C-alpha cells in the first residue's frame, strides 16, 4: 500500500459490484441488460440504447496496452516516493472498447516501482490483478506480459 494514496469510494450502488468482485480478485464489467453493450466505468444508463437495466459479466481480465504514461512531477505527495512508475490503459481482449487504467506491475511480487517507458509498448499483453490497499478496497493493476 502507498501511504496517503487517495482511494475510491467502494460503497456507491453504481459500482459496488465492481469493487466487491475486485476484493475477490475478479474482474466484472457492467453491461446493458437490454442490448448487452459493455461499459466502463460503470454508468447508470446505456450510452447505446439509453436503457437503465444493468447486468454484470465476468471477464478473464486479459488485455493489451492501449496507452501508457510515465507520471512526472508535480505528483500527489503519496506518489512521489514510488517514482518512476508506469500507468497503463489496458484494452480488454473481450471488448477492446473497454479500457481500464492501472499501474503496470512486474515480477512475482507485483512491484510497480522502477518501471520506465522502455519496459512497455503499445499492444503488449497484460493481465489484470487486484492489489488490496485497504480492508475494503483492491485496486486494479496490470501485470506485464512478454513484449510482442
Ligand atoms: Zn443498451
Backbone and ligand atoms as CSV (ligand in chain L), in Angstrom:
chain,resi,resn,atom,element,x,y,z
A,1,UNK,N,N,0.834,-1.188,0.000
A,1,UNK,CA,C,0.000,0.000,0.000
A,1,UNK,C,C,0.873,1.244,0.000
A,2,UNK,N,N,0.392,2.254,-0.651
A,2,UNK,CA,C,1.096,3.523,-0.707
A,2,UNK,C,C,0.493,4.433,0.353
A,3,UNK,N,N,1.327,4.841,1.291
A,3,UNK,CA,C,0.851,5.705,2.372
A,3,UNK,C,C,0.269,6.995,1.808
A,4,UNK,N,N,-0.953,7.328,2.213
A,4,UNK,CA,C,-1.585,8.563,1.781
A,4,UNK,C,C,-2.245,8.511,0.418
A,5,UNK,N,N,-2.291,7.334,-0.203
A,5,UNK,CA,C,-2.895,7.214,-1.537
A,5,UNK,C,C,-4.397,7.512,-1.462
A,6,UNK,N,N,-4.896,8.390,-2.329
A,6,UNK,CA,C,-6.354,8.610,-2.349
A,6,UNK,C,C,-7.046,7.355,-2.875
A,7,UNK,N,N,-8.104,6.942,-2.197
A,7,UNK,CA,C,-8.813,5.711,-2.575
A,7,UNK,C,C,-10.232,6.027,-3.009
A,8,UNK,N,N,-10.766,5.207,-3.909
A,8,UNK,CA,C,-12.145,5.426,-4.356
A,8,UNK,C,C,-13.150,4.988,-3.297
A,9,UNK,N,N,-14.334,5.578,-3.354
A,9,UNK,CA,C,-15.448,5.080,-2.537
A,9,UNK,C,C,-15.870,3.752,-3.135
A,10,UNK,N,N,-16.047,2.741,-2.307
A,10,UNK,CA,C,-16.386,1.411,-2.823
A,10,UNK,C,C,-17.797,0.986,-2.451
A,11,UNK,N,N,-18.574,1.906,-1.893
A,11,UNK,CA,C,-19.923,1.552,-1.453
A,11,UNK,C,C,-21.020,2.257,-2.263
A,12,UNK,N,N,-20.644,2.868,-3.370
A,12,UNK,CA,C,-21.636,3.517,-4.242
A,12,UNK,C,C,-22.421,2.427,-4.973
A,13,UNK,N,N,-23.754,2.452,-4.929
A,13,UNK,CA,C,-24.539,1.414,-5.607
A,13,UNK,C,C,-24.204,1.282,-7.098
A,14,UNK,N,N,-23.741,2.355,-7.717
A,14,UNK,CA,C,-23.426,2.319,-9.145
A,14,UNK,C,C,-22.294,1.344,-9.471
A,15,UNK,N,N,-21.257,1.310,-8.648
A,15,UNK,CA,C,-20.111,0.454,-8.969
A,15,UNK,C,C,-19.716,-0.483,-7.817
A,16,UNK,N,N,-20.602,-0.645,-6.855
A,16,UNK,CA,C,-20.320,-1.524,-5.710
A,16,UNK,C,C,-19.978,-2.946,-6.168
A,17,UNK,N,N,-20.642,-3.443,-7.216
A,17,UNK,CA,C,-20.380,-4.797,-7.712
A,17,UNK,C,C,-18.935,-4.917,-8.200
A,18,UNK,N,N,-18.447,-3.910,-8.910
A,18,UNK,CA,C,-17.068,-3.942,-9.394
A,18,UNK,C,C,-16.089,-4.056,-8.226
A,19,UNK,N,N,-16.275,-3.196,-7.214
A,19,UNK,CA,C,-15.333,-3.189,-6.079
A,19,UNK,C,C,-15.457,-4.445,-5.233
A,20,UNK,N,N,-16.668,-4.982,-5.127
A,20,UNK,CA,C,-16.856,-6.218,-4.370
A,20,UNK,C,C,-16.103,-7.369,-5.027
A,21,UNK,N,N,-16.232,-7.527,-6.322
A,21,UNK,CA,C,-15.518,-8.586,-7.051
A,21,UNK,C,C,-14.019,-8.320,-7.062
A,22,UNK,N,N,-13.629,-7.051,-7.129
A,22,UNK,CA,C,-12.202,-6.714,-7.101
A,22,UNK,C,C,-11.564,-7.215,-5.811
A,23,UNK,N,N,-12.277,-7.088,-4.696
A,23,UNK,CA,C,-11.740,-7.593,-3.421
A,23,UNK,C,C,-11.531,-9.105,-3.479
A,24,UNK,N,N,-12.297,-9.798,-4.322
A,24,UNK,CA,C,-12.135,-11.248,-4.501
A,24,UNK,C,C,-11.141,-11.564,-5.619
A,25,UNK,N,N,-10.523,-10.542,-6.197
A,25,UNK,CA,C,-9.540,-10.757,-7.258
A,25,UNK,C,C,-10.146,-11.042,-8.611
A,26,UNK,N,N,-11.405,-10.656,-8.800
A,26,UNK,CA,C,-12.094,-10.946,-10.057
A,26,UNK,C,C,-12.534,-9.657,-10.741
A,27,UNK,N,N,-12.464,-9.672,-12.068
A,27,UNK,CA,C,-12.924,-8.528,-12.856
A,27,UNK,C,C,-14.338,-8.793,-13.356
A,28,UNK,N,N,-15.210,-7.836,-13.116
A,28,UNK,CA,C,-16.537,-7.848,-13.731
A,28,UNK,C,C,-16.705,-6.531,-14.478
A,29,UNK,N,N,-17.453,-6.603,-15.571
A,29,UNK,CA,C,-17.704,-5.426,-16.399
A,29,UNK,C,C,-19.209,-5.221,-16.481
A,30,UNK,N,N,-19.625,-3.992,-16.273
A,30,UNK,CA,C,-21.044,-3.655,-16.367
A,30,UNK,C,C,-21.482,-3.755,-17.826
A,31,UNK,N,N,-22.692,-4.267,-18.032
A,31,UNK,CA,C,-23.235,-4.365,-19.390
A,31,UNK,C,C,-24.709,-3.998,-19.352
A,32,UNK,N,N,-25.208,-3.572,-20.475
A,32,UNK,CA,C,-26.618,-3.211,-20.596
A,32,UNK,C,C,-27.481,-4.472,-20.500
A,33,UNK,N,N,-28.525,-4.396,-19.686
A,33,UNK,CA,C,-29.426,-5.521,-19.531
A,33,UNK,C,C,-30.344,-5.725,-20.718
A,34,UNK,N,N,-30.373,-4.761,-21.641
A,34,UNK,CA,C,-31.224,-4.892,-22.825
A,34,UNK,C,C,-30.418,-5.202,-24.086
A,35,UNK,N,N,-29.449,-4.355,-24.430
A,35,UNK,CA,C,-28.720,-4.572,-25.691
A,35,UNK,C,C,-27.384,-5.293,-25.484
A,36,UNK,N,N,-26.927,-5.411,-24.229
A,36,UNK,CA,C,-25.713,-6.163,-23.949
A,36,UNK,C,C,-24.410,-5.397,-24.103
A,37,UNK,N,N,-24.484,-4.129,-24.479
A,37,UNK,CA,C,-23.269,-3.346,-24.658
A,37,UNK,C,C,-22.532,-3.189,-23.334
A,38,UNK,N,N,-21.232,-3.518,-23.336
A,38,UNK,CA,C,-20.401,-3.354,-22.141
A,38,UNK,C,C,-20.031,-1.893,-21.973
A,39,UNK,N,N,-19.806,-1.501,-20.719
A,39,UNK,CA,C,-19.361,-0.128,-20.473
A,39,UNK,C,C,-18.485,-0.081,-19.233
A,40,UNK,N,N,-17.513,0.815,-19.283
A,40,UNK,CA,C,-16.609,1.057,-18.170
A,40,UNK,C,C,-16.097,2.470,-18.283
A,41,UNK,N,N,-16.091,3.249,-17.211
A,41,UNK,CA,C,-16.546,2.899,-15.871
A,41,UNK,C,C,-18.062,2.739,-15.822
A,42,UNK,N,N,-18.557,2.103,-14.757
A,42,UNK,CA,C,-19.990,1.900,-14.638
A,42,UNK,C,C,-20.757,3.223,-14.697
A,43,UNK,N,N,-21.896,3.158,-15.366
A,43,UNK,CA,C,-22.774,4.329,-15.512
A,43,UNK,C,C,-24.214,3.889,-15.309
A,44,UNK,N,N,-25.082,4.832,-14.964
A,44,UNK,CA,C,-26.469,4.434,-14.688
A,44,UNK,C,C,-27.283,4.139,-15.939
A,45,UNK,N,N,-26.794,4.547,-17.133
A,45,UNK,CA,C,-27.603,4.382,-18.342
A,45,UNK,C,C,-26.717,3.928,-19.499
A,46,UNK,N,N,-27.268,3.071,-20.338
A,46,UNK,CA,C,-26.539,2.593,-21.510
A,46,UNK,C,C,-26.354,3.743,-22.517
A,47,UNK,N,N,-25.116,4.020,-22.936
A,47,UNK,CA,C,-24.909,5.086,-23.921
A,47,UNK,C,C,-25.368,4.688,-25.323
A,48,UNK,N,N,-25.652,3.404,-25.522
A,48,UNK,CA,C,-26.074,2.920,-26.837
A,48,UNK,C,C,-27.590,2.971,-27.007
A,49,UNK,N,N,-28.350,2.458,-26.004
A,49,UNK,CA,C,-29.814,2.367,-26.158
A,49,UNK,C,C,-30.583,3.102,-25.056
A,50,UNK,N,N,-29.853,3.739,-24.132
A,50,UNK,CA,C,-30.431,4.528,-23.038
A,50,UNK,C,C,-31.201,3.684,-22.014
A,51,UNK,N,N,-31.048,2.390,-22.048
A,51,UNK,CA,C,-31.677,1.540,-21.047
A,51,UNK,C,C,-31.001,1.741,-19.686
A,52,UNK,N,N,-31.784,1.627,-18.627
A,52,UNK,CA,C,-31.236,1.688,-17.274
A,52,UNK,C,C,-31.112,0.291,-16.660
A,53,UNK,N,N,-31.397,-0.766,-17.449
A,53,UNK,CA,C,-31.230,-2.138,-16.970
A,53,UNK,C,C,-29.752,-2.502,-17.003
A,54,UNK,N,N,-29.286,-3.041,-15.893
A,54,UNK,CA,C,-27.856,-3.310,-15.737
A,54,UNK,C,C,-27.627,-4.785,-15.443
A,55,UNK,N,N,-26.588,-5.331,-16.063
A,55,UNK,CA,C,-26.089,-6.652,-15.705
A,55,UNK,C,C,-24.579,-6.526,-15.530
A,56,UNK,N,N,-23.980,-7.566,-15.001
A,56,UNK,CA,C,-22.524,-7.618,-14.849
A,56,UNK,C,C,-22.053,-8.917,-15.451
A,57,UNK,N,N,-20.929,-8.871,-16.174
A,57,UNK,CA,C,-20.386,-10.102,-16.748
A,57,UNK,C,C,-18.980,-10.311,-16.217
A,58,UNK,N,N,-18.647,-11.584,-15.983
A,58,UNK,CA,C,-17.286,-11.931,-15.592
A,58,UNK,C,C,-16.380,-11.718,-16.794
A,59,UNK,N,N,-15.166,-11.302,-16.537
A,59,UNK,CA,C,-14.201,-11.103,-17.612
A,59,UNK,C,C,-12.883,-11.739,-17.196
A,60,UNK,N,N,-12.192,-12.389,-18.141
A,60,UNK,CA,C,-10.919,-13.028,-17.775
A,60,UNK,C,C,-9.811,-12.027,-17.448
A,61,UNK,N,N,-9.991,-10.762,-17.833
A,61,UNK,CA,C,-9.009,-9.749,-17.458
A,61,UNK,C,C,-7.732,-9.753,-18.267
A,62,UNK,N,N,-7.789,-10.314,-19.469
A,62,UNK,CA,C,-6.631,-10.213,-20.356
A,62,UNK,C,C,-6.850,-9.024,-21.283
A,63,UNK,N,N,-5.743,-8.383,-21.644
A,63,UNK,CA,C,-5.843,-7.132,-22.395
A,63,UNK,C,C,-4.531,-6.874,-23.126
A,64,UNK,N,N,-4.503,-5.764,-23.835
A,64,UNK,CA,C,-3.261,-5.260,-24.412
A,64,UNK,C,C,-3.140,-3.786,-24.064
A,65,UNK,N,N,-1.911,-3.293,-24.084
A,65,UNK,CA,C,-1.692,-1.882,-23.760
A,65,UNK,C,C,-2.252,-1.022,-24.884
A,66,UNK,N,N,-3.225,-0.179,-24.534
A,66,UNK,CA,C,-3.805,0.787,-25.471
A,66,UNK,C,C,-3.037,2.098,-25.394
A,67,UNK,N,N,-2.601,2.432,-24.183
A,67,UNK,CA,C,-1.787,3.631,-23.977
A,67,UNK,C,C,-1.078,3.498,-22.637
A,68,UNK,N,N,-0.074,4.311,-22.431
A,68,UNK,CA,C,0.608,4.330,-21.138
A,68,UNK,C,C,1.233,5.703,-20.927
A,69,UNK,N,N,1.591,5.971,-19.681
A,69,UNK,CA,C,2.222,7.249,-19.346
A,69,UNK,C,C,3.187,7.053,-18.188
A,70,UNK,N,N,4.198,7.874,-18.184
A,70,UNK,CA,C,5.105,7.952,-17.049
A,70,UNK,C,C,4.772,9.238,-16.311
A,71,UNK,N,N,4.072,9.143,-15.193
A,71,UNK,CA,C,3.727,10.367,-14.466
A,71,UNK,C,C,4.979,11.136,-14.059
A,72,UNK,N,N,4.933,12.440,-14.233
A,72,UNK,CA,C,6.067,13.321,-13.927
A,72,UNK,C,C,5.641,14.340,-12.876
A,73,UNK,N,N,6.586,14.820,-12.097
A,73,UNK,CA,C,6.257,15.846,-11.099
A,73,UNK,C,C,5.677,17.075,-11.766
A,74,UNK,N,N,4.798,17.808,-11.091
A,74,UNK,CA,C,4.417,17.575,-9.690
A,74,UNK,C,C,3.378,16.472,-9.566
A,75,UNK,N,N,3.597,15.602,-8.613
A,75,UNK,CA,C,2.692,14.495,-8.327
A,75,UNK,C,C,2.066,14.711,-6.964
A,76,UNK,N,N,0.975,13.993,-6.725
A,76,UNK,CA,C,0.455,13.978,-5.371
A,76,UNK,C,C,1.560,13.447,-4.466
A,77,UNK,N,N,1.671,13.980,-3.266
A,77,UNK,CA,C,2.768,13.556,-2.385
A,77,UNK,C,C,2.856,12.046,-2.204
A,78,UNK,N,N,1.731,11.361,-2.169
A,78,UNK,CA,C,1.754,9.914,-1.956
A,78,UNK,C,C,2.490,9.185,-3.071
A,79,UNK,N,N,2.517,9.754,-4.257
A,79,UNK,CA,C,3.103,9.057,-5.394
A,79,UNK,C,C,4.557,9.445,-5.663
A,80,UNK,N,N,5.023,10.515,-5.062
A,80,UNK,CA,C,6.399,10.944,-5.323
A,80,UNK,C,C,7.410,9.895,-4.894
A,81,UNK,N,N,7.141,9.203,-3.788
A,81,UNK,CA,C,8.102,8.245,-3.256
A,81,UNK,C,C,8.248,7.000,-4.125
A,82,UNK,N,N,7.299,6.727,-5.013
A,82,UNK,CA,C,7.355,5.484,-5.786
A,82,UNK,C,C,7.779,5.704,-7.228
A,83,UNK,N,N,8.115,6.918,-7.614
A,83,UNK,CA,C,8.550,7.161,-8.991
A,83,UNK,C,C,9.914,6.536,-9.219
A,84,UNK,N,N,10.243,6.109,-10.429
A,84,UNK,CA,C,9.340,6.127,-11.581
A,84,UNK,C,C,8.396,4.915,-11.572
A,85,UNK,N,N,7.240,5.123,-12.158
A,85,UNK,CA,C,6.295,4.027,-12.358
A,85,UNK,C,C,5.541,4.317,-13.649
A,86,UNK,N,N,4.804,3.322,-14.134
A,86,UNK,CA,C,4.075,3.440,-15.393
A,86,UNK,C,C,2.593,3.233,-15.125
A,87,UNK,N,N,1.786,4.120,-15.644
A,87,UNK,CA,C,0.335,3.943,-15.627
A,87,UNK,C,C,-0.094,3.479,-17.013
A,88,UNK,N,N,-0.869,2.419,-17.039
A,88,UNK,CA,C,-1.258,1.771,-18.290
A,88,UNK,C,C,-2.765,1.876,-18.473
A,89,UNK,N,N,-3.199,2.026,-19.701
A,89,UNK,CA,C,-4.598,1.831,-20.044
A,89,UNK,C,C,-4.668,0.557,-20.861
A,90,UNK,N,N,-5.331,-0.457,-20.287
A,90,UNK,CA,C,-5.455,-1.749,-20.944
A,90,UNK,C,C,-6.788,-1.864,-21.667
A,91,UNK,N,N,-6.752,-2.289,-22.927
A,91,UNK,CA,C,-7.966,-2.558,-23.708
A,91,UNK,C,C,-8.255,-4.053,-23.593
A,92,UNK,N,N,-9.426,-4.393,-23.044
A,92,UNK,CA,C,-9.749,-5.796,-22.799
A,92,UNK,C,C,-9.795,-6.598,-24.094
A,93,UNK,N,N,-9.274,-7.822,-24.048
A,93,UNK,CA,C,-9.362,-8.716,-25.207
A,93,UNK,C,C,-10.818,-9.039,-25.528
A,94,UNK,N,N,-11.667,-9.123,-24.503
A,94,UNK,CA,C,-13.070,-9.486,-24.715
A,94,UNK,C,C,-13.864,-8.359,-25.368
A,95,UNK,N,N,-13.410,-7.125,-25.222
A,95,UNK,CA,C,-14.069,-5.954,-25.804
A,95,UNK,C,C,-13.074,-4.790,-25.769
A,96,UNK,N,N,-12.311,-4.586,-26.841
A,96,UNK,CA,C,-11.261,-3.552,-26.832
A,96,UNK,C,C,-11.759,-2.132,-26.572
A,97,UNK,N,N,-13.076,-1.912,-26.654
A,97,UNK,CA,C,-13.594,-0.586,-26.322
A,97,UNK,C,C,-13.667,-0.366,-24.808
A,98,UNK,N,N,-13.510,-1.425,-24.050
A,98,UNK,CA,C,-13.455,-1.306,-22.587
A,98,UNK,C,C,-11.998,-1.149,-22.203
A,99,UNK,N,N,-11.682,0.016,-21.653
A,99,UNK,CA,C,-10.300,0.355,-21.317
A,99,UNK,C,C,-10.234,0.729,-19.846
A,100,UNK,N,N,-9.287,0.087,-19.164
A,100,UNK,CA,C,-9.180,0.246,-17.714
A,100,UNK,C,C,-7.773,0.700,-17.372
A,101,UNK,N,N,-7.684,1.744,-16.558
A,101,UNK,CA,C,-6.388,2.282,-16.141
A,101,UNK,C,C,-5.908,1.595,-14.871
A,102,UNK,N,N,-4.605,1.454,-14.786
A,102,UNK,CA,C,-3.993,0.906,-13.576
A,102,UNK,C,C,-2.486,0.988,-13.702
A,103,UNK,N,N,-1.818,0.834,-12.590
A,103,UNK,CA,C,-0.355,0.829,-12.619
A,103,UNK,C,C,0.133,-0.461,-13.258
A,104,UNK,N,N,1.221,-0.375,-14.001
A,104,UNK,CA,C,1.871,-1.564,-14.539
A,104,UNK,C,C,2.704,-2.191,-13.432
A,105,UNK,N,N,2.641,-3.515,-13.341
A,105,UNK,CA,C,3.442,-4.241,-12.348
A,105,UNK,C,C,4.179,-5.366,-13.055
A,106,UNK,N,N,5.230,-5.814,-12.410
A,106,UNK,CA,C,6.015,-6.902,-12.976
A,106,UNK,C,C,6.612,-7.715,-11.853
A,107,UNK,N,N,6.962,-8.947,-12.160
A,107,UNK,CA,C,7.618,-9.806,-11.180
A,107,UNK,C,C,6.642,-10.500,-10.255
A,108,UNK,N,N,7.173,-11.433,-9.513
A,108,UNK,CA,C,6.344,-12.255,-8.641
A,108,UNK,C,C,5.684,-11.451,-7.533
A,109,UNK,N,N,6.296,-10.336,-7.129
A,109,UNK,CA,C,5.717,-9.551,-6.049
A,109,UNK,C,C,4.880,-8.379,-6.553
A,110,UNK,N,N,4.609,-8.362,-7.861
A,110,UNK,CA,C,3.792,-7.294,-8.454
A,110,UNK,C,C,4.319,-5.905,-8.101
A,111,UNK,N,N,5.636,-5.753,-8.148
A,111,UNK,CA,C,6.239,-4.453,-7.866
A,111,UNK,C,C,5.971,-3.489,-9.018
A,112,UNK,N,N,5.691,-2.241,-8.683
A,112,UNK,CA,C,5.472,-1.236,-9.728
A,112,UNK,C,C,6.551,-0.167,-9.731
A,113,UNK,N,N,7.416,-0.175,-8.752
A,113,UNK,CA,C,8.468,0.831,-8.731
A,113,UNK,C,C,9.587,0.428,-9.685
A,114,UNK,N,N,10.193,1.421,-10.270
A,114,UNK,CA,C,11.351,1.189,-11.119
A,114,UNK,C,C,11.043,0.951,-12.573
A,115,UNK,N,N,9.769,0.810,-12.942
A,115,UNK,CA,C,9.437,0.623,-14.346
A,115,UNK,C,C,9.567,1.953,-15.086
A,116,UNK,N,N,10.026,1.865,-16.329
A,116,UNK,CA,C,10.137,3.064,-17.165
A,116,UNK,C,C,9.461,2.792,-18.506
A,117,UNK,N,N,9.380,3.815,-19.325
A,117,UNK,CA,C,8.736,3.686,-20.631
A,117,UNK,C,C,9.428,2.645,-21.503
A,118,UNK,N,N,10.697,2.347,-21.237
A,118,UNK,CA,C,11.402,1.328,-22.028
A,118,UNK,C,C,10.896,-0.082,-21.725
A,119,UNK,N,N,10.158,-0.244,-20.640
A,119,UNK,CA,C,9.659,-1.561,-20.251
A,119,UNK,C,C,8.318,-1.913,-20.885
A,120,UNK,N,N,7.676,-0.967,-21.570
A,120,UNK,CA,C,6.334,-1.202,-22.101
A,120,UNK,C,C,6.236,-0.708,-23.540
A,121,UNK,N,N,5.232,-1.253,-24.265
A,121,UNK,CA,C,4.943,-0.762,-25.608
A,121,UNK,C,C,3.474,-1.000,-25.923
A,122,UNK,N,N,2.940,-0.154,-26.792
A,122,UNK,CA,C,1.556,-0.307,-27.220
A,122,UNK,C,C,1.368,-1.715,-27.795
A,123,UNK,N,N,0.278,-2.373,-27.419
A,123,UNK,CA,C,-0.020,-3.711,-27.908
A,123,UNK,C,C,0.535,-4.829,-27.048
A,124,UNK,N,N,1.346,-4.513,-26.052
A,124,UNK,CA,C,1.926,-5.534,-25.178
A,124,UNK,C,C,0.815,-6.208,-24.367
A,125,UNK,N,N,0.869,-7.545,-24.223
A,125,UNK,CA,C,-0.184,-8.223,-23.468
A,125,UNK,C,C,-0.126,-7.907,-21.967
A,126,UNK,N,N,-1.311,-7.944,-21.351
A,126,UNK,CA,C,-1.475,-7.633,-19.930
A,126,UNK,C,C,-2.450,-8.623,-19.310
A,127,UNK,N,N,-2.340,-8.763,-18.015
A,127,UNK,CA,C,-3.342,-9.495,-17.244
A,127,UNK,C,C,-3.672,-8.656,-16.017
A,128,UNK,N,N,-4.947,-8.494,-15.752
A,128,UNK,CA,C,-5.340,-7.671,-14.602
A,128,UNK,C,C,-5.195,-8.465,-13.311
A,129,UNK,N,N,-4.784,-7.748,-12.279
A,129,UNK,CA,C,-4.734,-8.279,-10.921
A,129,UNK,C,C,-5.269,-7.185,-10.014
A,130,UNK,N,N,-5.578,-7.557,-8.804
A,130,UNK,CA,C,-6.108,-6.575,-7.854
A,130,UNK,C,C,-5.231,-6.577,-6.613
A,131,UNK,N,N,-4.710,-5.403,-6.277
A,131,UNK,CA,C,-3.882,-5.267,-5.081
A,131,UNK,C,C,-4.741,-4.697,-3.953
A,132,UNK,N,N,-4.762,-5.393,-2.849
A,132,UNK,CA,C,-5.502,-4.915,-1.681
A,132,UNK,C,C,-4.749,-3.744,-1.067
A,133,UNK,N,N,-5.435,-2.607,-0.975
A,133,UNK,CA,C,-4.803,-1.400,-0.447
A,133,UNK,C,C,-5.462,-0.922,0.839
A,134,UNK,N,N,-6.618,-1.488,1.180
A,134,UNK,CA,C,-7.289,-1.193,2.448
A,134,UNK,C,C,-8.258,-2.348,2.687
A,135,UNK,N,N,-8.852,-2.428,3.869
A,135,UNK,CA,C,-9.759,-3.553,4.137
A,135,UNK,C,C,-10.931,-3.651,3.154
A,136,UNK,N,N,-11.366,-2.544,2.566
A,136,UNK,CA,C,-12.496,-2.603,1.643
A,136,UNK,C,C,-12.153,-2.149,0.230
A,137,UNK,N,N,-10.875,-2.115,-0.109
A,137,UNK,CA,C,-10.523,-1.672,-1.463
A,137,UNK,C,C,-9.344,-2.456,-2.028
A,138,UNK,N,N,-9.547,-3.007,-3.215
A,138,UNK,CA,C,-8.478,-3.627,-4.002
A,138,UNK,C,C,-8.471,-2.920,-5.353
A,139,UNK,N,N,-7.323,-2.377,-5.709
A,139,UNK,CA,C,-7.216,-1.600,-6.946
A,139,UNK,C,C,-6.713,-2.461,-8.094
A,140,UNK,N,N,-7.232,-2.207,-9.316
A,140,UNK,CA,C,-6.716,-2.956,-10.462
A,140,UNK,C,C,-5.296,-2.506,-10.814
A,141,UNK,N,N,-4.446,-3.480,-11.090
A,141,UNK,CA,C,-3.109,-3.223,-11.619
A,141,UNK,C,C,-2.940,-4.150,-12.818
A,142,UNK,N,N,-2.024,-3.785,-13.703
A,142,UNK,CA,C,-1.809,-4.589,-14.906
A,142,UNK,C,C,-0.458,-5.269,-14.847
A,143,UNK,N,N,-0.459,-6.604,-14.850
A,143,UNK,CA,C,0.779,-7.370,-14.891
A,143,UNK,C,C,1.232,-7.454,-16.337
A,144,UNK,N,N,2.462,-7.059,-16.577
A,144,UNK,CA,C,3.002,-7.029,-17.939
A,144,UNK,C,C,3.297,-8.437,-18.431
A,145,UNK,N,N,2.893,-8.702,-19.659
A,145,UNK,CA,C,3.264,-9.942,-20.318
A,145,UNK,C,C,4.486,-9.704,-21.177
A,146,UNK,N,N,4.938,-10.736,-21.861
A,146,UNK,CA,C,6.119,-10.555,-22.724
A,146,UNK,C,C,5.819,-9.574,-23.853
A,147,UNK,N,N,6.829,-8.814,-24.232
A,147,UNK,CA,C,6.662,-7.874,-25.339
A,147,UNK,C,C,6.533,-8.642,-26.628
A,148,UNK,N,N,5.755,-8.091,-27.520
A,148,UNK,CA,C,5.479,-8.763,-28.793
A,148,UNK,C,C,6.695,-8.672,-29.697
L,1,ZN,ZN,ZN,-28.152,-0.827,-24.181
